[in-house]
Amino acid sequence: MEKKKVLVAGGSGYLGRYVADEFKKRGHWVRLLVRNPDKIRKPGEHGEPVLHDRVDDVVTGDATRPETIEGICDGIDVVFSSLGMTRPDFRHSSFDVDYMGNRRILDMALAGKAEKFIYVSVFNAEKMLDISNIQAHEQFAAELRKSGMDFTIVRPTGYFSDMEQFLNLARTGIMPILGDGDKRSNPIHAADLAQLCVDAVGKKATDIDAGGPDIFTYREVAELAAKVTGRHPLYLTIPLWIADALLPVAQLLSRDVADIVSFALAVSKIDSVAPQHGGHRLEDHFRECLSREG
Ligand SMILES: NC(=O)c1ccc[n+]([C@@H]2O[C@H](COP(=O)([O-])OP(=O)(O)OC[C@H]3O[C@@H](n4cnc5c(N)ncnc54)[C@H](OP(=O)(O)O)[C@@H]3O)[C@@H](O)[C@H]2O)c1
C-alpha cells in the first residue's frame, strides 16, 4: 500500500499507542498528538509500546484548548482518533473532549484535505445512548458521517486493559458480580484492534464492529482472574436493582462517575459479542500483567 502521513490523536493512550506502532510497522509516517510527551518514553501500564523514538513527529497539545492543536493536520493524509475521556476529569465533560475535541480535529482534517478519518466509538453504542459519554461518541460519529470525508467508525467491545480490573479485584479477596454475571462479551487486545484500525485505511467499510477471539460471561472473566492470581475471592452478587438504585447517588456526586456506573450497569444487562478478531488470549494477558508486576 502507498505510504501515508498519519496523525494519531490519543497517541499516548492504550489503543492509540498500539495503532501508532502498527502504522510504523507498515512503513507509514506518523505524527502523534499527546498531552504529556514523557508518557510515551516508557512502556505503558498495560504493556503498551514505547513510541518516542519510533514515530516521526510528536505534537504536545490539548484538544480542549484549540490554540495548542493548531496545524496538527497540516500535510496529513489519514487521521486516526482514539482521543477520548476514559476516566473522570472533573473539569471537562465528555462533550468537551469526545465530541468537541474530535470535532476540532475533523475541521482541521477537512481544511487540510486529509483523505480519511478513522474514529473509535463503542460497540452497542446505539443501545446505551442514555450515557453521556456514549452520546458524545455517537454525536461525533454522526458529524463525521455527514462531513463528506471518507471515514471508518470502529466500535470495539471492552479492551483487555479494562479486564485488568478483575485481576485487581481478585487480589482484594472480594469479587463483586453485577446481576447474574451471565452476560457475554468478547474483549479485545489493543494490538489486535490496531490491526483492524490500520487495515481500515485501504477499505471502504464505514462501520466496523470488533471483539476478541474468545467469548466469556462476566463471571467467567472473574473466575479466570481468580485462577491466574491463585486466589479464591468471595463472589459478592450485587442485584441489579441495588445498582440501579445507587445510580442517582452517583449522579449527584459526579456526571463522570455516573457515566462509569451506568456503563457497568448497561453491559451487565446485555450481551456484547462483536465479530471475533485477533489472536491475543485474555488468560495470557492476565499472566503477562502479573509477570510485568513481578
Ligand atoms: N476501554 C474500553 O474497554 C473501550 C471499549 C470500547 C471503546 N473505547 C473507546 O476507545 C477510545 C480509546 O480508549 P483507550 O482505552 O485507548 O483510552 P485511553 O488510554 O484513556 O486513551 C485516551 C487518549 O486520549 C487522550 N486525551 C484525552 N483527553 C485529551 C485531550 N483533552 N486532548 C488531547 N488528548 C486527550 C489521552 O491522553 P492522556 O494520555 O494524556 O490521558 C489518551 O492519549 C476511547 O474513546 C474509549 O471510549 C474504550
The ligand as a Gaussian input file, in Angstrom:
#p B3LYP/6-31G(d) Opt

LIG

0 1
 N      -11.689000       0.832000      27.411000
 C      -12.570000       0.127000      26.737000
 O      -12.889000      -1.006000      27.107000
 C      -13.190000       0.718000      25.492000
 C      -14.079000      -0.040000      24.756000
 C      -14.621000       0.493000      23.589000
 C      -14.266000       1.775000      23.189000
 N      -13.432000       2.517000      23.936000
 C      -13.071000       3.876000      23.470000
 O      -11.798000       3.802000      22.841000
 C      -11.135000       5.059000      22.963000
 C       -9.711000       4.831000      23.427000
 O       -9.708000       4.136000      24.652000
 P       -8.328000       3.912000      25.440000
 O       -8.544000       2.811000      26.412000
 O       -7.194000       3.876000      24.485000
 O       -8.301000       5.278000      26.275000
 P       -7.045000       5.983000      26.963000
 O       -5.955000       5.019000      27.224000
 O       -7.570000       6.792000      28.098000
 O       -6.571000       6.976000      25.810000
 C       -7.276000       8.157000      25.511000
 C       -6.326000       9.093000      24.810000
 O       -6.988000      10.364000      24.608000
 C       -6.099000      11.376000      25.116000
 N       -6.848000      12.551000      25.547000
 C       -7.833000      12.617000      26.477000
 N       -8.244000      13.894000      26.599000
 C       -7.489000      14.628000      25.747000
 C       -7.432000      15.998000      25.427000
 N       -8.232000      16.899000      26.012000
 N       -6.547000      16.418000      24.491000
 C       -5.702000      15.532000      23.889000
 N       -5.700000      14.206000      24.167000
 C       -6.588000      13.773000      25.082000
 C       -5.381000      10.712000      26.278000
 O       -4.254000      11.469000      26.649000
 P       -3.508000      11.212000      28.074000
 O       -2.620000      10.018000      27.815000
 O       -2.773000      12.464000      28.309000
 O       -4.586000      10.942000      29.079000
 C       -5.042000       9.392000      25.616000
 O       -3.976000       9.533000      24.718000
 C      -11.978000       5.895000      23.937000
 O      -12.718000       6.839000      23.229000
 C      -12.888000       4.884000      24.585000
 O      -14.141000       5.426000      24.976000
 C      -12.866000       2.012000      25.069000

